[in-house]
């Protein structure tokens, strides 16, 4: 998007933005979903992969999903190391599907969300979904 800065690695941002917090936060909600989906297309362009892989709205490869899970696990471990207090909880927010699914835009979203669920399950990190919050709100909660 015009005007948006480029994504930063968590290694730099974690210390720059959060380590000064005192006391430690009670809850940290992690999410990098839309930067991640953009990354796959930009990575493919940079390395000269076929143009079908340049879009952020596409089927992701097994290798891309495996890399992403490994990276997410590294992020969780880094946040846990930075905030070792047992009172600081981590949660991961999933990506939101596109409302229209035009051009199969949700395929990658569903793949990433499923992959994220598996990675967070192995690390015992709860998942936060906006659709659940919206359903509670719609029910008057």
PAZAPA-4460 file (N, C-alpha, C; in steps of 0.05 Angstrom, whole numbers, plus 32768, in hexadecimal, padded with zeros to 4 digits):
% residues 141
    n_x    n_y    n_z   ca_x   ca_y   ca_z    c_x    c_y    c_z   seq   type   mol
   8011   7FE9   8000   8000   8000   8000   8012   8019   8000     1      X     A
   800A   802D   7FF1   801A   8046   7FF1   801B   8052   800E     2      X     A
   8032   805C   8015   8035   8069   802F   803C   8056   8045     3      X     A
   8039   803C   8041   8040   8029   8055   805E   8024   8055     4      X     A
   8069   8021   806C   8086   801A   806E   8089   7FFD   8067     5      X     A
   80A1   7FF5   8062   80A7   7FD9   805D   80A6   7FCA   8077     6      X     A
   80A0   7FB0   8076   809F   7FA0   808E   80BB   7F9E   809B     7      X     A
   80BB   7F9C   80B5   80D4   7F98   80C4   80D4   7F7C   80D0     8      X     A
   80EC   7F72   80D4   80ED   7F58   80E0   80E7   7F5A   80FE     9      X     A
   80DC   7F46   8109   80D5   7F47   8126   80EE   7F4A   8137    10      X     A
   8105   7F40   812D   811D   7F42   813C   8124   7F5F   8143    11      X     A
   811F   7F71   812F   8124   7F8D   8134   810E   7F9B   8143    12      X     A
   80F6   7F95   813C   80DE   7FA3   8148   80D9   7F9B   8165    13      X     A
   80DE   7F83   816C   80D9   7F7A   8187   80E8   7F8B   819B    14      X     A
   8101   7F8E   8197   8111   7F9D   81AA   810C   7FBB   81A8    15      X     A
   8108   7FC4   818F   8104   7FE1   818B   80E9   7FEB   8197    16      X     A
   80D4   7FDB   8195   80BA   7FE5   819D   80B1   7FDB   81B8    17      X     A
   80B9   7FC3   81C1   80AC   7FB7   81D8   80BD   7FB3   81F0    18      X     A
   80D6   7FB0   81ED   80E6   7FA8   8204   80E7   7FBD   821A    19      X     A
   80E1   7FD5   8214   80E1   7FEB   8228   80C8   7FEA   823A    20      X     A
   80B5   7FDA   8234   809C   7FDA   8243   80A0   7FD0   825F    21      X     A
   8097   7FDF   8272   8099   7FD7   828E   807F   7FE2   829B    22      X     A
   8071   7FD2   82A9   8075   7FB5   82AC   806F   7FA7   8292    23      X     A
   8075   7F8E   8291   8070   7F7D   827A   8052   7F7D   8274    24      X     A
   804B   7F7C   825A   802E   7F7C   8253   8021   7F62   825C    25      X     A
   8007   7F63   8261   7FF7   7F4B   8268   7FF2   7F39   8250    26      X     A
   7FEE   7F46   8238   7FE7   7F38   8220   7FF5   7F44   8208    27      X     A
   8000   7F33   81F7   800C   7F3C   81DE   7FFE   7F2C   81C8    28      X     A
   7FF1   7F3A   81B6   7FE3   7F2E   819F   7FF6   7F30   8187    29      X     A
   7FFE   7F1A   817D   8010   7F19   8166   8001   7F16   814C    30      X     A
   8009   7F24   8137   7FFE   7F21   811D   8011   7F2F   8109    31      X     A
   8016   7F21   80F3   8025   7F2D   80DD   8019   7F24   80C3    32      X     A
   8001   7F1D   80C3   7FF4   7F0E   80AD   7FF6   7F1D   8092    33      X     A
   7FEE   7F36   8091   7FEE   7F43   8077   8009   7F4A   806C    34      X     A
   801C   7F4F   807E   8038   7F52   8075   8042   7F37   806A    35      X     A
   803A   7F22   8077   8043   7F07   806F   8039   7F00   8053    36      X     A
   801F   7F05   804E   8014   7EFE   8034   8021   7F0F   801E    37      X     A
   8027   7F28   8024   8035   7F39   8011   8052   7F2F   800C    38      X     A
   805E   7F25   8021   807A   7F1C   801F   807D   7F05   800B    39      X     A
   806A   7EF2   800B   806D   7EDB   7FF8   806E   7EE4   7FDB    40      X     A
   805C   7EF7   7FD4   805C   7F01   7FB8   8075   7F11   7FB2    41      X     A
   807E   7F22   7FC4   8096   7F32   7FC0   80AF   7F21   7FBE    42      X     A
   80B0   7F0D   7FCF   80C6   7EFA   7FCF   80C8   7EEC   7FB4    43      X     A
   80B1   7EE3   7FAA   80B0   7ED5   7F90   80BA   7EE8   7F79    44      X     A
   80B1   7F01   7F7A   80B9   7F14   7F66   80D8   7F18   7F67    45      X     A
   80E1   7F1C   7F7F   80FE   7F22   7F83   8110   7F0C   7F78    46      X     A
   8108   7EF3   7F7D   8118   7EDD   7F75   8111   7ED1   7F59    47      X     A
   8100   7EDF   7F4B   80FA   7ED7   7F2F   80E9   7EBF   7F2C    48      X     A
   80D8   7EB8   7F40   80C6   7EA2   7F3D   80B1   7EA9   7F29    49      X     A
   80A3   7E95   7F1E   808E   7E9A   7F0A   807A   7EAF   7F14    50      X     A
   806F   7EBE   7F01   805D   7ED5   7F08   8044   7ECB   7F17    51      X     A
   803C   7EB3   7F14   8025   7EA9   7F23   8029   7EA9   7F41    52      X     A
   8043   7EAA   7F49   8049   7EAB   7F66   804D   7EC7   7F70    53      X     A
   804A   7EDB   7F5F   804F   7EF7   7F68   8038   7F03   7F77    54      X     A
   8021   7EF8   7F75   800A   7F03   7F83   8009   7EFC   7FA0    55      X     A
   7FFE   7F0E   7FB0   7FFA   7F07   7FCD   7FE0   7EF6   7FD0    56      X     A
   7FD0   7EF4   7FBB   7FB7   7EE5   7FBC   7FBA   7ECC   7FAB    57      X     A
   7FC6   7EB7   7FB7   7FCB   7E9F   7FA8   7FCF   7E88   7FBB    58      X     A
   7FD0   7E70   7FB0   7FD6   7E58   7FBF   7FF3   7E5A   7FC8    59      X     A
   7FF9   7E54   7FE1   8014   7E54   7FEB   8020   7E38   7FE9    60      X     A
   803A   7E38   7FE4   8048   7E1E   7FE2   804C   7E12   7FFD    61      X     A
   8051   7DF8   7FFE   8057   7DEA   8017   8070   7DF7   8024    62      X     A
   8084   7DFD   8014   809C   7E09   801F   8098   7E24   802B    63      X     A
   8086   7E34   801E   8080   7E4E   802A   8072   7E4C   8044    64      X     A
   805F   7E39   8046   8050   7E35   805F   8062   7E2A   8075    65      X     A
   8074   7E18   806E   8087   7E0D   8082   809A   7E23   808C    66      X     A
   80A4   7E34   807A   80B5   7E4A   8082   80A6   7E5C   8095    67      X     A
   808D   7E62   808E   807D   7E75   809E   8078   7E6A   80BA    68      X     A
   8072   7E50   80BC   806E   7E44   80D7   8087   7E46   80E7    69      X     A
   809E   7E40   80DB   80B8   7E42   80E9   80BC   7E5E   80F3    70      X     A
   80B7   7E71   80E2   80BB   7E8E   80E9   80A8   7E96   80FF    71      X     A
   808F   7E8D   80FF   807C   7E94   8114   8086   7E88   812F    72      X     A
   808F   7E70   812E   8099   7E63   8146   80B1   7E73   8152    73      X     A
   80C2   7E7D   8140   80D9   7E8E   8149   80CE   7EA7   8156    74      X     A
   80BA   7EB3   814A   80AE   7ECC   8155   80A3   7EC7   8171    75      X     A
   8094   7EB2   8175   8088   7EAC   818F   809F   7EA7   81A3    76      X     A
   80B2   7E98   819C   80C9   7E93   81AF   80D7   7EAD   81B6    77      X     A
   80DA   7EBF   81A3   80E8   7ED8   81A9   80D7   7EE9   81BC    78      X     A
   80BD   7EEA   81B8   80AC   7EFA   81CA   80AC   7EED   81E6    79      X     A
   80AB   7ED3   81E7   80AB   7EC6   8201   80C6   7ECC   8210    80      X     A
   80DC   7ECC   8201   80F6   7ED2   820D   80F7   7EEF   8216    81      X     A
   80EB   7F01   8206   80EC   7F1E   820D   80DA   7F24   8224    82      X     A
   80C4   7F15   8227   80B1   7F1A   823D   80AD   7F00   824C    83      X     A
   80C0   7EF8   825C   80BF   7EDE   826A   80AB   7EDD   8281    84      X     A
   809F   7EF3   8288   808C   7EF3   829E   8075   7EE0   8299    85      X     A
   806E   7ECF   82AC   8057   7EBD   82A8   803C   7ECC   82A5    86      X     A
   803C   7EE6   82AC   8023   7EF5   82A9   801F   7F00   828E    87      X     A
   8034   7F00   827D   8032   7F09   8261   8029   7EF2   8250    88      X     A
   8011   7EF5   8245   8006   7EE0   8233   8009   7EE8   8216    89      X     A
   800C   7ED5   8205   800D   7EDA   81E8   7FF4   7ECE   81DB    90      X     A
   7FEC   7EDC   81C6   7FD5   7ED3   81B6   7FDC   7EDA   8199    91      X     A
   7FD1   7ECA   8186   7FD6   7ED0   816A   7FBC   7ED5   815C    92      X     A
   7FBC   7EEB   814C   7FA3   7EF3   813D   7FA6   7EE8   8121    93      X     A
   7F92   7EDA   8118   7F92   7ECF   80FC   7F8C   7EE5   80E8    94      X     A
   7F91   7EDF   80CF   7F8A   7EF1   80B9   7F6C   7EF0   80B3    95      X     A
   7F62   7F06   80AA   7F45   7F07   80A3   7F42   7F00   8085    96      X     A
   7F2F   7EEF   807F   7F29   7EE9   8063   7F1E   7F02   8055    97      X     A
   7F23   7F04   803B   7F17   7F19   802B   7EF9   7F14   8028    98      X     A
   7EEA   7F29   8027   7ECD   7F26   8027   7EC2   7F19   800E    99      X     A
   7ED0   7F1D   7FF7   7EC5   7F13   7FDE   7ED2   7EF9   7FD4   100      X     A
   7EEA   7EF3   7FDC   7EF9   7EDC   7FD2   7EFE   7EDE   7FB4   101      X     A
   7EFC   7EF7   7FA9   7F00   7EFB   7F8D   7F1C   7EF1   7F85   102      X     A
   7F1E   7EE3   7F6F   7F36   7ED8   7F64   7F43   7EC5   7F79   103      X     A
   7F32   7EB7   7F88   7F3C   7EA4   7F9C   7F4F   7EB1   7FB0   104      X     A
   7F4A   7EC9   7FB8   7F5B   7ED8   7FCA   7F5E   7ECB   7FE5   105      X     A
   7F4B   7EBB   7FED   7F4C   7EAF   8008   7F5B   7E95   800A   106      X     A
   7F64   7E8A   7FF4   7F73   7E71   7FF5   7F8B   7E73   8007   107      X     A
   7F9C   7E87   8002   7FB4   7E8B   8012   7FAD   7E92   802F   108      X     A
   7F97   7EA1   8033   7F8E   7EA8   804E   7F87   7E8F   805D   109      X     A
   7F78   7E7D   8051   7F70   7E64   805F   7F89   7E53   8064   110      X     A
   7F9B   7E51   8051   7FB3   7E42   8055   7FC3   7E4C   806C   111      X     A
   7FC8   7E67   806C   7FD8   7E73   8082   7FCB   7E6F   809D   112      X     A
   7FB1   7E74   809E   7FA3   7E72   80B7   7FA5   7E56   80C3   113      X     A
   7FA2   7E42   80B1   7FA4   7E26   80BA   7FC0   7E20   80C4   114      X     A
   7FD4   7E2A   80B5   7FEF   7E26   80BD   7FF6   7E34   80D7   115      X     A
   7FEB   7E4C   80DA   7FEF   7E5B   80F3   7FE3   7E4C   810B   116      X     A
   7FCB   7E42   8107   7FBE   7E33   811C   7FD0   7E1C   8126   117      X     A
   7FDB   7E0E   8113   7FEC   7DF7   811A   8005   7E00   8128   118      X     A
   8012   7E15   811F   802A   7E1F   812C   8024   7E28   8148   119      X     A
   800E   7E37   814B   8008   7E41   8166   7FFF   7E2B   8179   120      X     A
   7FF2   7E16   816E   7FEA   7DFF   817F   8003   7DF2   818B   121      X     A
   8018   7DEE   817B   8030   7DE1   8185   803E   7DF2   819B   122      X     A
   8039   7E0D   819A   8045   7E1F   81AE   8032   7E27   81C4   123      X     A
   801A   7E1C   81C4   8006   7E22   81D8   8000   7E41   81D9   124      X     A
   7FFC   7E4C   81C1   7FF4   7E68   81BF   7FD7   7E69   81B5   125      X     A
   7FC5   7E76   81C4   7FAA   7E77   81BB   7FA7   7E88   81A1   126      X     A
   7F92   7E83   8193   7F8B   7E91   817A   7F75   7EA5   8180   127      X     A
   7F78   7EBD   8175   7F64   7ED2   8177   7F58   7ED6   815B   128      X     A
   7F3E   7ED4   8159   7F30   7ED7   8140   7F1C   7EEE   8142   129      X     A
   7F1D   7F01   8130   7F09   7F17   8130   7EED   7F0C   812C   130      X     A
   7EEA   7EF8   811B   7ECF   7EEE   8116   7EC1   7EE4   8130   131      X     A
   7ED1   7ED9   8142   7EC6   7ED0   815C   7EBD   7EE9   816C   132      X     A
   7ECD   7EFD   816D   7EC7   7F16   817B   7EAE   7F23   816F   133      X     A
   7EAC   7F23   8154   7E95   7F2F   8146   7E7B   7F1F   814D   134      X     A
   7E7E   7F05   814F   7E66   7EF4   8155   7E5D   7EFA   8172   135      X     A
   7E6F   7EFD   8184   7E68   7F03   81A0   7E5A   7F1E   81A1   136      X     A
   7E65   7F32   8193   7E59   7F4D   8192   7E3E   7F4C   8186   137      X     A
   7E3A   7F3D   8170   7E20   7F3B   8162   7E0B   7F2E   8174   138      X     A
   7E14   7F1C   8186   7E02   7F0E   8198   7DFB   7F1F   81B0   139      X     A
   7E07   7F37   81B1   7E01   7F49   81C8   7E13   7F46   81DF   140      X     A
   7E2A   7F38   81DC   7E3D   7F33   81F1   7E51   7F49   81F4   141      X     A
***
